[in-house]
Amino acid sequence: LDFLDQLGGDPSKVTDEQLTQNCWSTLKSGRVIPGFGHAVLRKTDPRYTAQRDFALKHLPDDPLFKFIGQIYRIVPGILTEHGKTKNPWPNVDAHSGVLLKHYGLVEYDYYTVMFGVSRALGVLSSLIWDRA
């Protein structure tokens, strides 16, 4: 969502050309494009795909969701052309913010907390099952 703020903040007004120019500026400055690449996966993150399918069903007209679709169309080609990434495909971070914002969580600093809590719950449930 910070990436969108760099483009003016209104997802419905971002053109493909603006997005492309911003991506190249980001890469040339030595930074990464948020929401793309994964340490292990070499294809689109299946969690991204699951969230995208959910959004297609439940919020297809959301402007931010449409913006993520625009990013998904454009960024992998730019990253491939740039040549310094092993995985030019989106990861779960490319989509999770859209869903969290749509459902009312607008404090961006809590997005990482939500991720951490979900991981902790998974670990704790495994611990309980191991001791059962």
SULDA-V961874 format. One record per residue. N is the residue number from 1. RES is the residue in one small letter. SS is DSSP state (alpha for helix, beta for strand, coil for the rest). PSI is psi as a letter, one per 40 degrees, with the letter a starting at -180 (none if undefined). BURIAL is 1 if it has 24 or more other C-alpha atoms within 12 Angstrom, else 0. Layout:
<<N | RES | SS | PSI | BURIAL> <N | RES | SS | PSI | BURIAL>>
This chain:
<<1 | l | coil | d | 1> <2 | d | alpha | d | 0> <3 | f | alpha | d | 1> <4 | l | alpha | d | 1> <5 | d | alpha | d | 0> <6 | q | alpha | d | 0> <7 | l | coil | e | 1> <8 | g | coil | e | 0> <9 | g | coil | e | 0> <10 | d | coil | h | 0> <11 | p | alpha | d | 1> <12 | s | alpha | e | 0> <13 | k | alpha | e | 0> <14 | v | coil | h | 1> <15 | t | coil | i | 0> <16 | d | alpha | d | 0> <17 | e | alpha | d | 0> <18 | q | alpha | d | 0> <19 | l | alpha | d | 1> <20 | t | alpha | d | 1> <21 | q | alpha | d | 0> <22 | n | alpha | d | 1> <23 | c | alpha | d | 1> <24 | w | alpha | d | 1> <25 | s | alpha | d | 0> <26 | t | alpha | d | 0> <27 | l | alpha | d | 0> <28 | k | alpha | d | 0> <29 | s | coil | e | 0> <30 | g | coil | e | 0> <31 | r | coil | i | 0> <32 | v | coil | i | 1> <33 | i | coil | h | 1> <34 | p | coil | i | 1> <35 | g | coil | e | 1> <36 | f | beta | i | 1> <37 | g | coil | i | 1> <38 | h | coil | i | 1> <39 | a | coil | d | 0> <40 | v | coil | d | 0> <41 | l | coil | i | 0> <42 | r | coil | f | 0> <43 | k | coil | a | 0> <44 | t | coil | h | 1> <45 | d | coil | h | 1> <46 | p | alpha | d | 0> <47 | r | alpha | d | 0> <48 | y | alpha | d | 1> <49 | t | alpha | d | 0> <50 | a | alpha | d | 0> <51 | q | alpha | d | 1> <52 | r | alpha | d | 1> <53 | d | alpha | d | 0> <54 | f | alpha | d | 0> <55 | a | alpha | d | 1> <56 | l | alpha | d | 0> <57 | k | alpha | d | 0> <58 | h | alpha | e | 0> <59 | l | coil | f | 0> <60 | p | coil | d | 0> <61 | d | coil | e | 0> <62 | d | coil | h | 0> <63 | p | alpha | d | 0> <64 | l | alpha | d | 1> <65 | f | alpha | d | 1> <66 | k | alpha | d | 1> <67 | f | alpha | d | 1> <68 | i | alpha | d | 1> <69 | g | alpha | d | 1> <70 | q | alpha | d | 1> <71 | i | alpha | d | 1> <72 | y | alpha | d | 1> <73 | r | alpha | d | 0> <74 | i | alpha | d | 1> <75 | v | alpha | d | 1> <76 | p | alpha | d | 1> <77 | g | alpha | d | 0> <78 | i | alpha | d | 1> <79 | l | alpha | d | 1> <80 | t | alpha | d | 0> <81 | e | alpha | d | 0> <82 | h | alpha | d | 0> <83 | g | coil | e | 0> <84 | k | coil | e | 0> <85 | t | coil | i | 1> <86 | k | coil | d | 0> <87 | n | coil | g | 1> <88 | p | coil | e | 1> <89 | w | coil | i | 1> <90 | p | beta | i | 1> <91 | n | coil | a | 1> <92 | v | coil | d | 1> <93 | d | alpha | d | 1> <94 | a | alpha | d | 1> <95 | h | alpha | d | 1> <96 | s | alpha | d | 1> <97 | g | alpha | d | 1> <98 | v | alpha | d | 1> <99 | l | alpha | d | 1> <100 | l | alpha | d | 1> <101 | k | alpha | d | 0> <102 | h | alpha | d | 0> <103 | y | coil | e | 0> <104 | g | coil | e | 0> <105 | l | coil | g | 0> <106 | v | coil | e | 0> <107 | e | coil | g | 0> <108 | y | coil | d | 0> <109 | d | coil | e | 0> <110 | y | alpha | e | 0> <111 | y | alpha | d | 1> <112 | t | alpha | d | 0> <113 | v | alpha | d | 0> <114 | m | alpha | d | 0> <115 | f | alpha | d | 0> <116 | g | alpha | d | 0> <117 | v | alpha | d | 0> <118 | s | alpha | d | 0> <119 | r | alpha | d | 0> <120 | a | alpha | d | 0> <121 | l | alpha | d | 0> <122 | g | alpha | d | 0> <123 | v | alpha | d | 0> <124 | l | alpha | d | 0> <125 | s | alpha | d | 0> <126 | s | alpha | d | 0> <127 | l | alpha | d | 0> <128 | i | alpha | d | 0> <129 | w | alpha | d | 0> <130 | d | alpha | d | 0> <131 | r | alpha | e | 0> <132 | a | coil | none | 0>>
